[in-house]
Amino acid sequence: MRLIFICNNYPPVVDGVGDYTSLLAHELYHRGHEVHVICKKDARIVAHTGSGVNVWPIAKNWTPGGCKNVFAIIASLQPDCVLLQYVPYGFNKWGVPLLLPVVISRINKQCRVLLTVHEPYIRLQWWPAKTFVIGQLQRIIMQLLGKATDSVITSIDRYEKLIGKYIKKPIAIIPVPSNIIPVNVDADELVLLKNTIAPGGEKIIATFGIRDHALLVEVIKSIVAKNTHVKVLVTGTVTNKQVYEPVKQWVHVTGYLPAANIYRYLKVSDIFFLPDPIKNGNEGGASNKSGSLAAAFAADLPFVGTRGDMNNQLLQVAPYVYLETADATILSNRLIELLQRTPLNGNVVFWEKYLSVPTVALAYENILINKEFSTPVPRPAHHV
């Protein structure tokens, strides 16, 4: 098939949806499809045509006027399907790309359009008034995009329900795959790396940089207070390292790392912990809308996360996933218990079955070729 992805950002620009698009586009290319990516005009994004995945950084903005080149390329290529990778703030800095449905509706007159919703709309709150207006407009845009496209994909069951309020079409749930791809690692190299991070033989708890730092600090304090010897490995960019000042002797911050290096750091860790923020008692929590979470499975690590309304059904059946209340004592107790039980292996098998890029590409193919929307999620099982 001839496929065209539309997204706002694309590598090397750091962006989760751009990374997702790149991984999926390259996998579909390797599966025999002709693949193109249309994204915004950006000096950092290099145009590429002729072999592999073709990249067209040509959209001046996401209005009919700014997409004249986009319409021309689509008319020239005559694709079998256009795959829109949608997140509100990706296509408009205020989160209200009001004219994007007009653009997509015009494209849909030329070919089939598949809509992937990475985030549908923000939660409604009455104050500040600006947030309320943005939330309402995002819901209108969601409805209009539904009318302008043929079918819909999203990553978690909560999003399926939110989208289903405004789009009365089949919605497939395809979790976000790991953005960290396993690579071959040298055993001696891993020993050296582990000794660098934890020279005293401490257990290593890995996490990623942009999460609830305050909760993470309190969890570290609670673990240390219980005489458990740990190092917390914070991979990725941390905008404010000062937040870790009270616990700096137990924290190792890597800064930005290429994906292959992140995998090596994960392979020397014992547990993966994501303290996703929780607001208003239950809003938030760990979910498979995050490629970061899937990275823990790729590295075969047990996972501890926060419990909230974002938790999806797939997480409930993974072999070593533990979702707890966003409380430092409860989380530290769970982490200590698991550190005493490690190694706990088995999540990598789950990753291969549900969270690898080839698995996600196959699910897309089932929709694109067979128009098969059944994406069965295994039934929840009790975790000990």
C-alpha positions as CSV (number, residue, x, y, z in Angstrom):
1,M,0.0,0.0,0.0
2,R,1.0,3.6,-0.5
3,L,0.7,5.3,2.9
4,I,1.1,8.9,4.0
5,F,1.5,9.8,7.7
6,I,0.6,13.4,8.8
7,C,2.1,14.6,12.0
8,N,3.4,17.9,13.3
9,N,6.9,17.1,14.6
10,Y,9.3,14.4,13.3
11,P,12.8,13.3,14.4
12,P,15.3,14.7,15.1
13,V,12.8,17.1,16.8
14,V,12.2,15.6,20.3
15,D,8.5,14.7,20.4
16,G,6.7,11.6,21.5
17,V,4.2,11.5,18.6
18,G,7.0,12.2,16.1
19,D,9.0,9.2,17.5
20,Y,5.9,7.0,17.3
21,T,5.3,8.1,13.7
22,S,8.9,7.4,12.8
23,L,9.0,3.9,14.4
24,L,5.7,2.9,12.8
25,A,6.5,4.4,9.4
26,H,9.9,2.5,9.2
27,E,8.3,-0.7,10.3
28,L,5.6,-0.5,7.7
29,Y,8.2,0.3,5.1
30,H,10.1,-2.8,6.0
31,R,6.9,-4.8,5.7
32,G,6.7,-3.8,2.0
33,H,4.6,-0.6,2.0
34,E,5.5,2.6,0.3
35,V,5.6,5.1,3.2
36,H,5.7,8.9,3.2
37,V,5.6,11.4,6.2
38,I,4.3,14.9,5.9
39,C,5.1,17.2,8.8
40,K,5.6,20.9,9.5
41,K,8.3,22.9,7.8
42,D,11.2,23.0,10.2
43,A,14.9,23.6,9.5
44,R,15.8,20.7,11.9
45,I,13.8,18.1,9.9
46,V,15.6,16.9,6.8
47,A,13.6,16.2,3.6
48,H,14.2,12.8,2.2
49,T,12.8,11.1,-0.9
50,G,13.8,8.3,-3.1
51,S,14.4,5.4,-0.8
52,G,13.2,4.2,2.6
53,V,10.6,6.4,4.3
54,N,10.1,9.6,2.4
55,V,9.9,12.7,4.6
56,W,8.2,15.9,3.4
57,P,8.6,18.8,5.9
58,I,6.4,21.2,4.0
59,A,3.4,22.3,6.1
60,K,3.7,26.0,6.9
61,N,0.8,25.7,9.3
62,W,-2.2,23.4,9.7
63,T,-4.7,25.6,7.9
64,P,-6.0,25.2,4.3
65,G,-3.7,28.1,3.2
66,G,-0.7,26.7,5.0
67,C,-1.3,23.2,3.5
68,K,-1.3,24.0,-0.2
69,N,1.9,22.0,-0.7
70,V,0.4,19.1,1.4
71,F,-2.7,18.9,-0.9
72,A,-0.4,19.0,-4.0
73,I,1.8,16.1,-2.7
74,I,-1.2,14.0,-1.8
75,A,-2.8,14.7,-5.2
76,S,0.5,13.7,-6.9
77,L,1.1,10.5,-4.8
78,Q,-2.5,9.3,-4.8
79,P,-2.1,7.3,-1.6
80,D,-4.2,4.4,-0.5
81,C,-4.6,5.9,2.9
82,V,-3.5,9.0,4.9
83,L,-2.8,8.4,8.6
84,L,-3.3,11.5,10.8
85,Q,-1.4,11.4,14.1
86,Y,-3.5,13.7,16.2
87,V,-2.8,15.5,19.5
88,P,-4.5,18.9,19.9
89,Y,-1.4,20.8,21.1
90,G,0.7,19.2,18.3
91,F,-1.2,21.1,15.6
92,N,-1.8,24.4,17.5
93,K,0.1,25.9,20.4
94,W,-3.2,26.7,22.2
95,G,-4.5,23.2,21.6
96,V,-7.3,24.3,19.3
97,P,-6.4,23.5,15.7
98,L,-9.8,24.7,14.5
99,L,-9.1,24.5,10.7
100,L,-7.4,21.1,10.9
101,P,-10.8,19.3,10.3
102,V,-11.2,21.4,7.1
103,V,-7.7,20.3,5.9
104,I,-8.5,16.6,6.6
105,S,-11.9,16.8,5.1
106,R,-10.4,18.0,1.9
107,I,-7.9,15.2,1.9
108,N,-10.6,12.7,2.6
109,K,-12.2,13.6,-0.7
110,Q,-9.1,12.2,-2.4
111,C,-8.4,9.1,-0.3
112,R,-9.2,7.1,2.8
113,V,-8.1,8.8,6.1
114,L,-7.3,6.9,9.3
115,L,-7.3,9.0,12.5
116,T,-4.9,8.0,15.4
117,V,-5.8,10.0,18.5
118,H,-2.9,10.3,20.9
119,E,-4.8,12.6,23.2
120,P,-8.5,13.6,22.5
121,Y,-9.1,16.6,24.7
122,I,-8.4,18.1,28.1
123,R,-10.6,17.6,31.2
124,L,-13.2,20.2,31.6
125,Q,-12.9,22.7,34.5
126,W,-14.9,25.8,35.0
127,W,-12.0,28.0,36.0
128,P,-9.9,29.5,34.6
129,A,-12.4,30.4,31.9
130,K,-9.7,30.0,29.2
131,T,-9.2,26.3,30.0
132,F,-13.0,25.7,29.9
133,V,-13.2,27.3,26.4
134,I,-10.2,25.3,25.2
135,G,-11.8,22.1,26.5
136,Q,-15.1,22.8,24.7
137,L,-13.4,23.7,21.5
138,Q,-11.3,20.5,21.6
139,R,-14.4,18.5,21.9
140,I,-15.9,20.2,18.8
141,I,-12.7,19.5,16.9
142,M,-12.8,15.9,17.9
143,Q,-16.3,15.6,16.5
144,L,-15.4,17.3,13.3
145,L,-12.3,15.1,12.8
146,G,-14.5,12.1,13.2
147,K,-16.7,13.3,10.4
148,A,-13.7,14.0,8.2
149,T,-12.0,10.6,8.7
150,D,-13.0,7.0,8.0
151,S,-11.9,5.1,11.1
152,V,-10.2,5.7,14.4
153,I,-7.3,4.3,16.5
154,T,-6.4,5.2,20.1
155,S,-4.1,3.8,22.7
156,I,-6.1,3.1,25.9
157,D,-9.7,2.2,26.8
158,R,-10.3,5.5,28.6
159,Y,-9.6,7.4,25.4
160,E,-11.8,5.0,23.5
161,K,-14.7,6.0,25.8
162,L,-13.9,9.8,25.5
163,I,-13.6,9.6,21.7
164,G,-16.8,7.5,21.5
165,K,-18.8,10.4,23.0
166,Y,-18.2,12.4,19.8
167,I,-17.3,9.9,17.1
168,K,-19.7,7.1,16.2
169,K,-17.4,4.9,14.3
170,P,-15.3,1.8,15.0
171,I,-12.4,2.6,17.4
172,A,-9.5,0.3,17.6
173,I,-7.3,0.2,20.7
174,I,-3.6,-0.2,19.9
175,P,-1.2,0.5,22.8
176,V,1.8,2.7,22.2
177,P,4.9,0.6,21.6
178,S,8.2,1.0,23.3
179,N,10.2,3.9,22.0
180,I,13.3,2.2,23.3
181,I,14.3,-0.7,21.0
182,P,16.3,-3.7,22.5
183,V,19.9,-3.9,21.3
184,N,22.6,-6.4,21.8
185,V,24.5,-5.6,25.0
186,D,27.9,-6.7,26.2
187,A,27.8,-8.4,29.6
188,D,31.1,-6.9,30.8
189,E,30.0,-3.5,29.6
190,L,26.8,-3.8,31.7
191,V,28.8,-4.8,34.8
192,L,31.0,-1.6,34.4
193,L,27.9,0.5,33.9
194,K,26.2,-0.9,37.0
195,N,29.3,-0.3,39.1
196,T,29.4,3.3,37.9
197,I,25.8,3.9,39.0
198,A,25.8,1.7,42.2
199,P,29.4,1.2,43.3
200,G,28.2,-0.1,46.6
201,G,26.1,-2.9,45.1
202,E,22.9,-1.0,45.7
203,K,19.7,-2.1,44.0
204,I,18.7,0.2,41.1
205,I,15.3,1.8,40.6
206,A,15.0,3.3,37.1
207,T,12.6,6.1,36.1
208,F,12.3,8.7,33.4
209,G,12.8,12.4,33.9
210,I,9.5,14.1,33.3
211,R,7.1,12.8,36.0
212,D,6.0,13.8,39.6
213,H,9.4,14.7,41.0
214,A,8.1,15.7,44.4
215,L,6.5,12.3,44.9
216,L,9.6,10.6,43.7
217,V,11.7,12.4,46.2
218,E,9.4,11.4,49.0
219,V,9.4,7.8,47.9
220,I,13.3,7.9,48.0
221,K,13.2,9.3,51.5
222,S,10.8,6.6,52.6
223,I,12.9,3.8,51.2
224,V,16.1,5.1,52.7
225,A,14.5,5.6,56.0
226,K,13.8,1.8,56.0
227,N,17.5,1.0,55.6
228,T,17.1,-0.2,52.1
229,H,20.2,0.5,50.0
230,V,19.2,1.9,46.6
231,K,20.2,4.1,43.8
232,V,17.5,5.8,41.7
233,L,18.4,6.1,38.1
234,V,16.7,9.1,36.4
235,T,17.2,8.8,32.6
236,G,16.4,11.5,30.1
237,T,16.2,15.3,30.4
238,V,15.5,16.8,33.8
239,T,14.7,20.5,33.6
240,N,15.4,21.2,37.3
241,K,17.9,19.0,38.9
242,Q,17.6,21.0,42.2
243,V,14.4,19.1,43.0
244,Y,16.7,16.1,43.8
245,E,19.0,18.1,46.1
246,P,17.5,16.6,49.3
247,V,18.2,13.0,48.1
248,K,21.1,13.6,45.7
249,Q,23.4,10.9,47.2
250,W,20.8,8.3,46.2
251,V,20.1,9.6,42.7
252,H,22.0,9.3,39.4
253,V,20.7,11.6,36.7
254,T,21.9,10.7,33.1
255,G,20.6,13.7,31.2
256,Y,19.6,13.2,27.5
257,L,20.6,9.8,26.1
258,P,20.1,8.1,22.7
259,A,17.6,5.3,22.7
260,A,20.2,2.5,22.5
261,N,22.0,3.9,25.6
262,I,18.8,4.2,27.6
263,Y,18.2,0.5,26.9
264,R,21.7,-0.3,28.4
265,Y,20.8,1.7,31.5
266,L,17.5,-0.1,31.9
267,K,19.2,-3.5,31.6
268,V,21.4,-2.8,34.7
269,S,18.3,-1.8,36.7
270,D,16.1,-4.0,39.0
271,I,12.8,-2.2,38.8
272,F,11.1,0.5,36.7
273,F,9.1,3.1,38.5
274,L,6.9,5.8,36.9
275,P,5.3,8.2,39.4
276,D,2.8,9.6,37.0
277,P,1.0,12.6,38.6
278,I,-2.4,12.1,40.2
279,K,-4.8,15.1,40.5
280,N,-8.1,15.5,42.4
281,G,-7.8,12.1,44.0
282,N,-8.0,9.8,40.9
283,E,-7.2,11.8,37.7
284,G,-4.1,10.4,36.0
285,G,-1.8,7.4,36.5
286,A,0.2,5.0,34.5
287,S,-1.1,3.9,31.1
288,N,-0.1,2.4,27.7
289,K,-0.4,5.8,26.0
290,S,3.3,6.1,27.1
291,G,6.1,4.6,25.1
292,S,8.2,5.1,28.2
293,L,6.2,2.6,30.1
294,A,6.5,0.1,27.3
295,A,10.3,0.5,27.5
296,A,10.2,-1.2,30.9
297,F,8.6,-4.3,29.3
298,A,11.2,-4.3,26.5
299,A,14.0,-4.4,29.1
300,D,12.2,-7.1,31.1
301,L,11.8,-5.1,34.2
302,P,9.0,-5.3,36.8
303,F,7.0,-2.1,36.8
304,V,5.5,0.0,39.6
305,G,3.2,2.9,38.8
306,T,0.5,5.1,40.2
307,R,-3.2,4.1,40.3
308,G,-5.7,6.4,38.6
309,D,-8.4,6.6,36.0
310,M,-5.9,6.5,33.2
311,N,-4.9,2.9,34.0
312,N,-5.9,0.7,31.1
313,Q,-7.0,-2.9,31.0
314,L,-3.8,-4.2,29.3
315,L,-1.8,-3.2,32.3
316,Q,-4.0,-5.3,34.6
317,V,-2.9,-8.5,32.9
318,A,0.9,-8.0,32.5
319,P,2.8,-10.4,34.6
320,Y,4.8,-8.0,36.8
321,V,2.9,-4.7,36.9
322,Y,1.9,-3.2,40.3
323,L,-0.3,-0.1,40.4
324,E,-0.5,1.7,43.8
325,T,-2.0,4.8,45.4
326,A,0.1,7.8,44.8
327,D,1.4,7.8,48.4
328,A,5.1,7.7,49.3
329,T,4.7,5.1,52.0
330,I,2.6,2.7,50.0
331,L,4.8,3.0,46.9
332,S,8.1,2.6,48.9
333,N,6.7,-0.5,50.6
334,R,5.9,-2.0,47.2
335,L,9.3,-1.1,45.8
336,I,11.1,-2.6,48.8
337,E,9.1,-5.8,48.6
338,L,9.9,-6.2,44.9
339,L,13.5,-5.4,45.3
340,Q,13.7,-8.3,47.8
341,R,12.1,-10.6,45.2
342,T,14.0,-9.5,42.1
343,P,14.8,-10.7,39.5
344,L,11.2,-10.9,38.3
345,N,11.3,-11.7,34.6
346,G,8.5,-12.2,32.1
347,N,7.5,-8.8,30.9
348,V,9.6,-9.0,27.8
349,V,7.3,-11.8,26.5
350,F,4.4,-9.5,27.1
351,W,6.2,-6.7,25.3
352,E,6.8,-8.9,22.2
353,K,3.1,-9.9,22.1
354,Y,1.5,-6.4,22.7
355,L,4.0,-3.6,22.9
356,S,6.6,-4.1,20.2
357,V,6.7,-2.0,17.1
358,P,6.2,-5.0,14.8
359,T,3.1,-6.0,16.8
360,V,1.6,-2.5,16.5
361,A,2.4,-2.3,12.8
362,L,0.6,-5.6,12.3
363,A,-2.5,-4.2,14.1
364,Y,-2.4,-1.2,11.7
365,E,-2.1,-3.5,8.7
366,N,-5.2,-5.5,9.9
367,I,-7.1,-2.2,9.8
368,L,-5.6,-0.9,6.6
369,I,-5.8,-4.0,4.6
370,N,-8.5,-6.2,6.2
371,K,-10.5,-3.4,7.8
372,E,-10.3,-5.6,11.0
373,F,-11.1,-3.5,14.1
374,S,-11.2,-6.3,16.7
375,T,-8.2,-5.6,19.0
376,P,-8.8,-8.0,21.8
377,V,-7.3,-7.2,25.1
378,P,-6.7,-10.2,27.5
379,R,-8.9,-10.4,30.6
380,P,-7.6,-8.9,33.8
381,A,-5.9,-11.4,36.2
382,H,-5.2,-11.2,39.9
383,H,-1.7,-10.1,40.8
384,V,0.0,-11.4,44.0
